[in-house]
Amino acid sequence: MRKWLIATVGLMVLATLLAACVPKPTPEAFKAGMVTDVGGIDDKSFNATSWHGMELAEEELGVEVAYLESQQQTDYAVNITQFVDQGYDMIVTVGFLLGEDTATFAQQNPETKFAIVDFAYDPPIENVLGLTFATDEAAFLAGYLAAGMTQTGKVGTFGGIEIPPVTIFMVGFQAGVEYYNEQHGTDVEVLGMDLFVGNFESTDDGRRAGEDLIAEGADIIMPVAGPVGLGTAAAVMEHPGTMLIGVDTDWCISAEEYCSVTLTSVLKNMDVAVRDAIAMAVEGTFEGGTYVGTLANNGVGIAPFHEFDDDVPAELKAELEEITQGIIDGTIDTGW
């Protein structure tokens, strides 16, 4: 009996040791793919910022990430199809223009989770999270700042394509200028509200738009056109006394070669929103609907003044802080 017991215990120990030596199967990594809008992954704007959110998810959550670039609008469906066919768990599409294709593929593939930057659906789609941003709030601050800093009494803006994610910046900017005029009895003029170059890629178009606005007297310009705005920045560099306001990301970081002329940037924190959307999918808390980035939740904001920090009067900085709170509590209307 004693020998049998010893043998049995020995077999159990051996089995335990052998089991420990057998590698345990590891779950497949969660795969998230991003489809860019035209302009490329390194557009120093919304594609690049959204991709940074994907990289954050890879770093912080162990997610496997990849991207496919869209060179033209006909690439949207092709690229989404590729990720679907490869079994990606989540697909992030970037830009208002991908709204129709994203909805189509989401409805055809209900087990796949989708997030789309700059678009939302009404009624919502169960497996799609729209990532939207109240950029009118931050652009209002930029407009107020521009009105307080202009020396010519004229500031300018223009868009890439006339779609809501572009015009929301421009409307907020104009409203901020008008609010400054009301508060200070000034008559600062906004140029370019009806100017759209028709694309998000051509820096030549951005340069021409910038030069035209400068010729009309604008000494501060906010281009809302992705890489097109880099052409505007180049034009501003060639005209001493003029300044630029970047959009989407802090241009002193994403386009540091133009920091010397960048007064501030209107921030749309798409990277944080994309990272959070993927985190919800990984954690099992993902729901379709709409996320809205605001001043209150730090989804939007304006960048530091960097090289112009000493030039912005303390009084103007204090007014911007008061206006920020007024927008948050609803006592100031941004015009959108």
N, C-alpha and C positions, 0 to 999 in steps of 0.2 A: 504493500500500500504506500509506504514511504517512497519507494523508488518510483512508483507511478506518479505520485504527487510532484516529485522533483522534476520528472520528465515533462509533465504537463506544464509546470511553471516555466521550465526552460523553453518549451515551444512557444508559450505566450510571449515571453521576453523577446525571443527570436523574431516572432511575427511583428511585434511592436517596432523592433529595430529595422526590419525590412520595410515596414510601412513608412517609417520616417525617411527612408532613403529614396522612396518613390516620389518624384516631383509631382506636386499638386497642380492640377490644371488651373491656369490663370484665365480670368474672364477677358474677352477681347476688349481692347481699348475702345472707348466711345469715340466715334469719328464724326467730326464736324467739318463741313466744306463751305467755302465762301465763294459766291459768284459776284465779281465786281461789275460795276457799271463801266461804261466807256471812260477812258482817261487813264486806266492802268492802275496796278497795285501801288505804284510809287507816285501817285498824283499829288502828294503832299497835302491832301485834302481828305474827302470823305472815304475814299477807298482805303487809303493808307491808315487812317485813324481806325476804321472798322477792322482792318487786318490786325492792328495792334491789339484790339480786343480778343481776336482769335489767338494771338500769341500769348496773351495773358492767361487764357483758358488752358492752353497747352502747358504753360509753366506752373500754374497754380492747381490745376485740376487733373493733369496727366492725360488730357484729351489729345487725340491725334487730329491734326488740322491740315488743311490744304486749301488752295484757292485755284480758281480758273478765271482768267481775264476775258472780258468781253471787249472785243475790238469794235463791234457794231451791235445794234439792237437785235439783229437776227441771231446773235450768239447766245442771248439769254436762255432761250428754251434748250438749245443744244447743251449748254454747260450744266443747267439744272438736271437734264436727262442723264448726263454722265455721272453725276453724284448719286442720283437715284439708282441707276444701274449698278453702281459699285457698292450699294448697300450702306450709304452713310446714314448715321442716326439723326443728324440734324443738318439742315442747309440754311445758311444765312445769305440773303440776297441784299445787295446794296444799291439803294436808289429808288426814287419814285417811279421811274420808267420800267422797273421790273415788277410792278404791282400786278399786272394782268397775268403774266406768266407764272408768278409765284402762286397766285390763287389757283390757277389751273392745275398745277402739279401738286399743290397741297391737297386739293380735293380728290385728286386721283390716287394719292398716296397717304391715306389717313394715319398710317403707322409712323410716318416720318414727321419729325418736328421741323418747323420752319420759323425763321425770324426774318423780318425785312426792315431795313433802315429807311426812314423817311416815308413810310406808308402805313396806313391802317385800314381795316375793313369794317364796314357797317352794313349788315350785321357782321360780327366777328366770325372768323373761321376757327374751329376748335383747335386745330393743330398749328396755328400761325400766331406769332406774337409780333405786332407792329411796334417798331421802335421809333417813336416820334419825339420831336423836340420843340419846345416853345422858344425858338430862336428870336422871335419878336421881342421877348423880354430882354435878352442880352443885346440885341441890335439897337433897342431903344436907348440903352446906356451908351452904346458906341455913338449913336447919333447926337445925344446930349453932349458927350465929350467932344465930338467933332465941332459942334456948334460953338463950344466954349474955347476951342483951340484955333479955329480958322482965322487967318489974317486977311483974307480976301472977301469974306462974307459969303463965299460959295463953297459948297462941298458936293461931292458926286458919288453916285453908285450906279451899277448896271448889273445885268444878269446874264447867265449863260443861255438858259432856255426858260421861257415863261411858264413855270410850273410852281405849285404852292411852296415846295421846300426852298425855292429861290426867292419868290416874291415876299415870303414871310420876313426874310431878312430886310428887304428893301423897305417894306411898309413900316416895320419897327424902327428902322434907322430914320426914316422921314418923320415919324411921330416923335422921336427923341429930339430931333432938331426943332420941330415946331413947339415942343414943350419948353425947350430952352428959350426960344423966342418969347413965349408967353411969360416966363419967369423973369426975363432980363430986359424985355422991351426991345429986343434986337430984331433983325429981319434977315437972318441967314437963309440962303436959298439952297435947295437940294436940286442938283442937276442929274439927269439920266434915269429918272424913274420909269421912263418908257423905252429904255435902251436894252435890247437883248441881242446878243451876237449870234445866237442860234446853235451853240455847241459848248462843250466843256473841255475841248482839247486844244484849240488853236491859240498858242501864245501870241501869234501875229495879230489875231483879232483882239486879244487883250491889250496889246501894245497900242493898236489903233484907237480902241475905245478910251484908253487912258489919255492918250495924246489929245484926243478931241475934247475930253472933259477939262483937261488942263488948259487947252486953248480958250475954252469958254470961261475960265477963271477959277475952276475948282482947285483948291490947294490940299484937300484931303479926299481920298477916293476909297470906297469900299467895293471891290469887285466880288460878285457872288457867282463864281463861275469855275470853281475848281482850278485846274492847271492854267486855264485861260488867264486867271488873275496874276500868274507869274509874269506874263507879258506886260501887264499893267505895272507891276512892281518894277520891271526894268525901265519902263518909261518914267516912272516917278524918280528913280535913281538919277536919271539924266536931267531932272529939273529941280535944282536946289530950291528949298523952301516948300516943297510939296511933301505930303505924307500919305501913308497907306494904312488901311485897316484890313487885316486879314480875316478870313472866315474859316469855320470848322475846327481848326486847330491853331495853336500858338505859332504864328509864322516866324517868330524869332527862334523857334526850335526847328520847325519843319522846313523852313526856307531861310536859314540863318544868314544867307548872303544878302538878304534884304532887311535885316534887323535894324540897320541904321536909319531906315525910312519908315519902319513899322511903328505906328503910334500905339496900337493895341490890336487884339484880334477878338472876334466874336466866337466863343468856344461852344462847340456842340460835342459833348463828351460821349461820342458814339462808341469809343473803345470800352468804356465802363458798362454801357448798356448791352453791348454784344457779349462781353464776358459774363455779365449777370444772367443773360438769357440762356447761355450755354450751361451755366451753373445750375439753373433751375431744371434744365432737361436732365442733367447728370444726376441730380439729387431726387428726381421724381416729383418735383413740385411745379413743373411747367404747365401753364395754362394759356390757351389762346386769348387774344384780347389786345389791349393797347397799353404800352408804357409811354408816359409823357415826361421828358426831362425838362425841369424848370429851374429857375433861380433858387427856389425853396429846397429842392433836393439835389442841388449841384449838378443837374443834368446839363445846364447851360451856364454861361458866365462870360466875363471879359478877362483877357490875359493881362498880366502886369504890363506896365508902360516901358519897362526895360530902359533903353537909352534916352527915353523922353521923360523919365520919372521926375527929374528935377525941373522940367519945363512945365509940367502940369501943375497949376496953382493948388495950394492946399485947400482953398475954398471950393474949388471945382471937385477935388477928390471927396471932400465932405458931402457935397451935394449929391454926388454919385452914390454914396453910401445911403443917404436918405431916400433917394429915388429907388434904390434896390429894395429897401424895406417897403416903400409905397407900392411897388409892383407886386411884391409877395403878399401884402395884406389886401390888395385889390383896390386901393384908393387911387392908383394911377393906371390909366388905360393906355395900353401900348398901341392901339389902333388896329390890331389884327382881329 
